[in-house]
Amino acid sequence: MSIFWKTIIFVIIIILLGTGIYKLWLQNKELEGQVDEFNAILYEIQNENRQLEDRISYFQNPENLLKEIKSQFNYREQGEEMIIIVPSKNGEE
């Protein structure tokens, strides 16, 4: 086999390898983008989870739970009086 054909075969192999490497590089970039998106979602979910755990901890205290029930549902205990302050329409005190 002459050196010309060996060179042609070598060039074809280099082109095929280069094309394969380029496709793998593109796929790697796409996957890195997806990983970044998933990490951002994971961060948001972990933050939300921490907030929910804080709320659970807050509501496990009976005094806090009672305070929230009173403020949200106008609940009052027996013998307790309630005062509701309504702001004036024109903003004067």
MDTraj code that builds the backbone (N, CA, C; nanometers):
import mdtraj as md
import numpy as np

residues = "MET SER ILE PHE TRP LYS THR ILE ILE PHE VAL ILE ILE ILE ILE LEU LEU GLY THR GLY ILE TYR LYS LEU TRP LEU GLN ASN LYS GLU LEU GLU GLY GLN VAL ASP GLU PHE ASN ALA ILE LEU TYR GLU ILE GLN ASN GLU ASN ARG GLN LEU GLU ASP ARG ILE SER TYR PHE GLN ASN PRO GLU ASN LEU LEU LYS GLU ILE LYS SER GLN PHE ASN TYR ARG GLU GLN GLY GLU GLU MET ILE ILE ILE VAL PRO SER LYS ASN GLY GLU GLU".split()
xyz = np.array([
    [0.0853, -0.1161, 0.0000],
    [0.0000, 0.0000, 0.0000],
    [0.0909, 0.1238, 0.0000],
    [0.0559, 0.2175, -0.0827],
    [0.1421, 0.3343, -0.0969],
    [0.1191, 0.4317, 0.0179],
    [0.2106, 0.5240, 0.0304],
    [0.2021, 0.6234, 0.1372],
    [0.0825, 0.7148, 0.1175],
    [0.0399, 0.7353, -0.0075],
    [-0.0775, 0.8186, -0.0371],
    [-0.2027, 0.7592, 0.0286],
    [-0.2250, 0.6312, 0.0123],
    [-0.3445, 0.5665, 0.0691],
    [-0.3376, 0.5604, 0.2221],
    [-0.2178, 0.5395, 0.2720],
    [-0.2020, 0.5397, 0.4179],
    [-0.2370, 0.6772, 0.4747],
    [-0.1967, 0.7821, 0.4069],
    [-0.2266, 0.9182, 0.4494],
    [-0.3763, 0.9446, 0.4429],
    [-0.4433, 0.9015, 0.3358],
    [-0.5881, 0.9197, 0.3208],
    [-0.6616, 0.8471, 0.4332],
    [-0.6235, 0.7247, 0.4599],
    [-0.6882, 0.6468, 0.5673],
    [-0.6652, 0.7141, 0.7017],
    [-0.5438, 0.7619, 0.7248],
    [-0.5123, 0.8317, 0.8494],
    [-0.5972, 0.9581, 0.8644],
    [-0.6115, 1.0362, 0.7588],
    [-0.6919, 1.1580, 0.7618],
    [-0.8380, 1.1249, 0.7886],
    [-0.8903, 1.0205, 0.7252],
    [-1.0301, 0.9797, 0.7470],
    [-1.0503, 0.9394, 0.8930],
    [-0.9574, 0.8636, 0.9488],
    [-0.9680, 0.8212, 1.0890],
    [-0.9648, 0.9431, 1.1812],
    [-0.8760, 1.0378, 1.1540],
    [-0.8665, 1.1596, 1.2352],
    [-0.9975, 1.2381, 1.2272],
    [-1.0557, 1.2486, 1.1067],
    [-1.1823, 1.3216, 1.0906],
    [-1.2936, 1.2530, 1.1679],
    [-1.3014, 1.1204, 1.1587],
    [-1.4047, 1.0457, 1.2318],
    [-1.3873, 1.0619, 1.3829],
    [-1.2654, 1.0521, 1.4310],
    [-1.2398, 1.0700, 1.5741],
    [-1.2722, 1.2128, 1.6174],
    [-1.2354, 1.3096, 1.5381],
    [-1.2634, 1.4496, 1.5701],
    [-1.4121, 1.4767, 1.5766],
    [-1.4877, 1.4189, 1.4816],
    [-1.6328, 1.4349, 1.4816],
    [-1.6937, 1.3721, 1.6062],
    [-1.6488, 1.2539, 1.6423],
    [-1.6992, 1.1864, 1.7618],
    [-1.6684, 1.2643, 1.8886],
    [-1.5463, 1.3171, 1.8958],
    [-1.5070, 1.3960, 2.0127],
    [-1.5907, 1.5235, 2.0216],
    [-1.6156, 1.5874, 1.9075],
    [-1.6964, 1.7093, 1.9059],
    [-1.8394, 1.6806, 1.9518],
    [-1.8974, 1.5697, 1.9052],
    [-2.0335, 1.5330, 1.9472],
    [-2.0373, 1.5060, 2.0979],
    [-1.9358, 1.4386, 2.1497],
    [-1.9295, 1.4132, 2.2941],
    [-1.9152, 1.5436, 2.3720],
    [-1.8388, 1.6377, 2.3206],
    [-1.8218, 1.7668, 2.3860],
    [-1.9539, 1.8425, 2.3911],
    [-2.0292, 1.8414, 2.2781],
    [-2.1605, 1.9074, 2.2759],
    [-2.2562, 1.8431, 2.3761],
    [-2.2555, 1.7098, 2.3786],
    [-2.3418, 1.6377, 2.4726],
    [-2.3022, 1.6710, 2.6169],
    [-2.1746, 1.6826, 2.6439],
    [-2.1255, 1.7175, 2.7772],
    [-2.1744, 1.8561, 2.8175],
    [-2.1676, 1.9526, 2.7260],
    [-2.2147, 2.0878, 2.7559],
    [-2.3648, 2.0877, 2.7870],
    [-2.4416, 2.0120, 2.7101],
    [-2.5859, 2.0035, 2.7334],
    [-2.6147, 1.9432, 2.8706],
    [-2.5420, 1.8377, 2.9054],
    [-2.5620, 1.7734, 3.0357],
    [-2.5190, 1.8643, 3.1504],
    [-2.4133, 1.9423, 3.1301],
    [-2.3720, 2.0369, 3.2340],
    [-2.4809, 2.1415, 3.2580],
    [-2.5463, 2.1853, 3.1506],
    [-2.6570, 2.2799, 3.1655],
    [-2.7718, 2.2194, 3.2441],
    [-2.8028, 2.0926, 3.2159],
    [-2.9102, 2.0254, 3.2887],
    [-2.8741, 2.0086, 3.4361],
    [-2.7484, 1.9766, 3.4627],
    [-2.7034, 1.9621, 3.6014],
    [-2.7186, 2.0953, 3.6752],
    [-2.6823, 2.2054, 3.6088],
    [-2.6982, 2.3372, 3.6719],
    [-2.8448, 2.3658, 3.7027],
    [-2.9340, 2.3319, 3.6090],
    [-3.0777, 2.3525, 3.6325],
    [-3.1263, 2.2696, 3.7506],
    [-3.0855, 2.1433, 3.7557],
    [-3.1271, 2.0560, 3.8650],
    [-3.0698, 2.1024, 3.9987],
    [-2.9480, 2.1543, 3.9978],
    [-2.8899, 2.2071, 4.1218],
    [-2.9676, 2.3285, 4.1709],
    [-3.0120, 2.4129, 4.0781],
    [-3.0920, 2.5295, 4.1167],
    [-3.2255, 2.4844, 4.1763],
    [-3.2882, 2.3856, 4.1152],
    [-3.4149, 2.3322, 4.1666],
    [-3.3922, 2.2691, 4.3042],
    [-3.2830, 2.1944, 4.3167],
    [-3.2507, 2.1311, 4.4444],
    [-3.2313, 2.2358, 4.5533],
    [-3.1621, 2.3443, 4.5218],
    [-3.1398, 2.4518, 4.6193],
    [-3.2731, 2.5111, 4.6643],
    [-3.3636, 2.5360, 4.5680],
    [-3.4949, 2.5915, 4.6023],
    [-3.5740, 2.4962, 4.6914],
    [-3.5705, 2.3687, 4.6590],
    [-3.6450, 2.2691, 4.7377],
    [-3.5859, 2.2570, 4.8780],
    [-3.4534, 2.2591, 4.8884],
    [-3.3913, 2.2515, 5.0206],
    [-3.4252, 2.3750, 5.1040],
    [-3.4291, 2.4907, 5.0406],
    [-3.4659, 2.6135, 5.1106],
    [-3.6109, 2.6058, 5.1586],
    [-3.7000, 2.5602, 5.0713],
    [-3.8407, 2.5445, 5.1095],
    [-3.8541, 2.4432, 5.2239],
    [-3.7768, 2.3366, 5.2168],
    [-3.7807, 2.2339, 5.3209],
    [-3.7374, 2.2920, 5.4558],
    [-3.6312, 2.3753, 5.4554],
    [-3.5865, 2.4389, 5.5796],
    [-3.6952, 2.5294, 5.6361],
    [-3.7618, 2.6045, 5.5480],
    [-3.8691, 2.6930, 5.5939],
    [-3.9840, 2.6132, 5.6543],
    [-4.0196, 2.5022, 5.5912],
    [-4.1269, 2.4175, 5.6449],
    [-4.0871, 2.3562, 5.7783],
    [-3.9617, 2.3145, 5.7906],
    [-3.9154, 2.2600, 5.9179],
    [-3.9197, 2.3667, 6.0274],
    [-3.8850, 2.4904, 5.9921],
    [-3.8930, 2.5997, 6.0900],
    [-4.0375, 2.6234, 6.1335],
    [-4.1301, 2.6192, 6.0382],
    [-4.2715, 2.6376, 6.0728],
    [-4.3225, 2.5238, 6.1608],
    [-4.2816, 2.4021, 6.1285],
    [-4.3224, 2.2870, 6.2102],
    [-4.2708, 2.3049, 6.3524],
    [-4.1443, 2.3438, 6.3633],
    [-4.0854, 2.3655, 6.4954],
    [-4.1609, 2.4754, 6.5705],
    [-4.1978, 2.5817, 6.4997],
    [-4.2708, 2.6927, 6.5605],
    [-4.4071, 2.6460, 6.6111],
    [-4.4783, 2.5694, 6.5310],
    [-4.6131, 2.5274, 6.5681],
    [-4.6149, 2.4123, 6.6677],
    [-4.5008, 2.3498, 6.6933],
    [-4.4971, 2.2454, 6.7947],
    [-4.5074, 2.3032, 6.9354],
    [-4.4795, 2.4308, 6.9486],
    [-4.4960, 2.4992, 7.0774],
    [-4.6445, 2.5353, 7.0913],
    [-4.7130, 2.4824, 7.1935],
    [-4.8567, 2.5086, 7.2085],
    [-4.8921, 2.6571, 7.2188],
    [-4.8048, 2.7380, 7.2788],
    [-4.8327, 2.8806, 7.2903],
    [-4.8349, 2.9483, 7.1529],
    [-4.7423, 2.9098, 7.0676],
    [-4.7388, 2.9666, 6.9330],
    [-4.8605, 2.9221, 6.8515],
    [-4.8970, 2.7970, 6.8680],
    [-5.0135, 2.7450, 6.7961],
    [-5.1395, 2.8192, 6.8386],
    [-5.1558, 2.8398, 6.9671],
    [-5.2722, 2.9123, 7.0175],
    [-5.2725, 3.0570, 6.9679],
    [-5.1547, 3.1205, 6.9674],
    [-5.1431, 3.2577, 6.9190],
    [-5.1862, 3.2664, 6.7717],
    [-5.1448, 3.1719, 6.6893],
    [-5.1816, 3.1727, 6.5469],
    [-5.3312, 3.1458, 6.5277],
    [-5.3854, 3.0543, 6.6061],
    [-5.5294, 3.0262, 6.5968],
    [-5.6089, 3.1507, 6.6334],
    [-5.5663, 3.2203, 6.7387],
    [-5.6366, 3.3416, 6.7799],
    [-5.6287, 3.4503, 6.6720],
    [-5.5132, 3.4671, 6.6119],
    [-5.4975, 3.5761, 6.5146],
    [-5.5656, 3.5456, 6.3817],
    [-5.5695, 3.4208, 6.3414],
    [-5.6257, 3.3886, 6.2101],
    [-5.7753, 3.3582, 6.2134],
    [-5.8239, 3.3078, 6.3243],
    [-5.9636, 3.2630, 6.3287],
    [-6.0473, 3.3349, 6.4346],
    [-5.9934, 3.4421, 6.4912],
    [-6.0632, 3.5176, 6.5950],
    [-6.1103, 3.4266, 6.7087],
    [-6.0278, 3.3303, 6.7415],
    [-6.0587, 3.2371, 6.8508],
    [-6.0307, 3.3061, 6.9844],
    [-6.1142, 3.2760, 7.0812],
    [-6.0872, 3.3246, 7.2161],
    [-6.1174, 3.2129, 7.3144],
    [-6.0426, 3.2138, 7.4224],
    [-6.0637, 3.1134, 7.5254],
    [-6.1778, 3.1571, 7.6158],
    [-6.2302, 3.0635, 7.6923],
    [-6.3419, 3.0932, 7.7806],
    [-6.2998, 3.1975, 7.8840],
    [-6.3811, 3.3012, 7.8948],
    [-6.3527, 3.4083, 7.9885],
    [-6.2614, 3.5160, 7.9310],
    [-6.2154, 3.4984, 7.8126],
    [-6.1263, 3.5951, 7.7492],
    [-6.2087, 3.6893, 7.6622],
    [-6.1790, 3.8176, 7.6686],
    [-6.2523, 3.9138, 7.5872],
    [-6.1668, 3.9527, 7.4673],
    [-6.2363, 3.9922, 7.3605],
    [-6.1665, 4.0254, 7.2390],
    [-6.1997, 4.1683, 7.1979],
    [-6.0993, 4.2418, 7.1549],
    [-6.1188, 4.3767, 7.1041],
    [-6.0726, 4.3768, 6.9588],
    [-6.1594, 4.4241, 6.8705],
    [-6.1250, 4.4340, 6.7292],
    [-6.1142, 4.5815, 6.6948],
    [-5.9979, 4.6221, 6.6469],
    [-5.9747, 4.7621, 6.6099],
    [-5.9840, 4.7725, 6.4586],
    [-6.0757, 4.8576, 6.4137],
    [-6.0968, 4.8778, 6.2705],
    [-6.0420, 5.0153, 6.2345],
    [-5.9494, 5.0230, 6.1372],
    [-5.8963, 5.1543, 6.0994],
    [-6.0032, 5.2381, 6.0301],
    [-5.9908, 5.3712, 6.0462],
    [-6.0888, 5.4597, 5.9833],
    [-6.0678, 5.4585, 5.8322],
    [-6.1704, 5.4983, 5.7599],
    [-6.1663, 5.4932, 5.6140],
    [-6.0709, 5.5969, 5.5560],
    [-6.0611, 5.7143, 5.6182],
    [-5.9774, 5.8189, 5.5626],
    [-5.8329, 5.8154, 5.6167],
    [-5.7984, 5.7189, 5.6960],
    [-5.6621, 5.7003, 5.7445],
    [-5.6283, 5.7827, 5.8672],
    [-5.7246, 5.8534, 5.9268],
    [-5.6981, 5.9308, 6.0483],
    [-5.7089, 5.8402, 6.1694],
    [-5.6372, 5.8749, 6.2726],
    [-5.6402, 5.7933, 6.3942],
    [-5.7294, 5.8521, 6.4984],
])
top = md.Topology()
chain = top.add_chain()
for i, resn in enumerate(residues, 1):
    res = top.add_residue(resn, chain, resSeq=i)
    for name in ("N", "CA", "C"):
        top.add_atom(name, md.element.get_by_symbol(name[0]), res)
traj = md.Trajectory(xyz[None], top)
